[in-house]
Amino acid sequence: KMAGSSSPWIGSAYLFLQSTCKTIALPALYESSQKKPRVFKALKLALADSTGSMNGVDMLKVHCSHPHLIVQLKFCKRESCRRFLQSYREGALHKSLQSHLQLSLAMTAVPLEMELKAGSEHLDDMLKDEDHCLECIYREKPDRLRDEEITELEESLKSLTVHQSINNNMVVKDCTPPSLPSLPPSSQGSSLSPQVTFIFQGQEFVNRTLLPDDHQKFAKLVSKKWKQVGRSLQKSCRALRDPVIDNLALEYDREGLYEQAYQMLLRFIQSEGKKATIARLISALEENGLISLAEELLGLHSTEDCS
């Protein structure tokens, strides 16, 4: 932890995006009022994937400069910037953005080329020297505040998320079969689930009991937000009522975030049994803006990329 640093770590960079497919022009898509929110959503989610947080990096403005879409980025934490650089260097951001664009725009594939610049420095040439890249980004201070259009797009994305979260809860409640208590005790949780569906991002999914794979993915990817998700779940789960979440944080402090998140969800699964469903977890993730993690759990990220 960087103690005693009085001034916050702030830096800026430009991400240049270009489609390598002749029929897809990213600036034209972004200039279309219908497609703009979809492109923005894909950018937002891919950037969240790269830093592990919805607030890890801020988009200040998106410039359309044919054939490029240029995204002006602002970083407020060195650690977030480091994560972003790692994701960019390893190709994870590239892959994530391609798949988010593919989903948002309902296209078969959106092949991309990316470039990263800070001032006059081409960071692609020096990605292996992470500290030098961080230094270049830190030297470039943002020359503007966030564009009003970006703020509007952020707001509409948030309200869409909240709206869907409310829908989810209603759909799940309405569809729960009233005959559950009278079923024979031998029937497994998974055999009940197919009767219950829920809506996420406008798509219908079959509800099911949480699987070990969901449990591990959640613990691995939720990071610091595990407490907020726990507080969303505690509204309908007695086993997570205060002070359980704070106690877990203290008890597993040394083991780190993965173990804290794992133990929290374990309490939920153990106490709720067959009622510990994917729909309830997805709803809690949506409530906290963790759309990307929700998509990961529902298998929406495993779409084939255009190679």
Secondary structure as UniProt FT lines:
FT   TURN            3..4
FT   STRAND          11..19
FT   TURN            22..23
FT   HELIX           26..31
FT   TURN            33..35
FT   HELIX           36..51
FT   TURN            54..55
FT   STRAND          57..65
FT   TURN            66..67
FT   STRAND          68..75
FT   HELIX           78..90
FT   HELIX           92..105
FT   STRAND          112..118
FT   TURN            119..120
FT   STRAND          121..122
FT   HELIX           123..126
FT   TURN            127..128
FT   HELIX           130..139
FT   HELIX           148..175
FT   TURN            178..179
FT   HELIX           180..182
FT   TURN            185..186
FT   HELIX           189..192
FT   HELIX           193..195
FT   STRAND          197..200
FT   TURN            201..202
FT   STRAND          203..206
FT   HELIX           212..221
FT   HELIX           223..225
FT   HELIX           226..234
FT   TURN            235..236
FT   HELIX           238..240
FT   TURN            242..243
FT   HELIX           244..251
FT   TURN            252..255
FT   HELIX           257..272
FT   HELIX           273..275
FT   HELIX           278..287
FT   TURN            288..289
FT   HELIX           291..297
FT   TURN            298..301
//
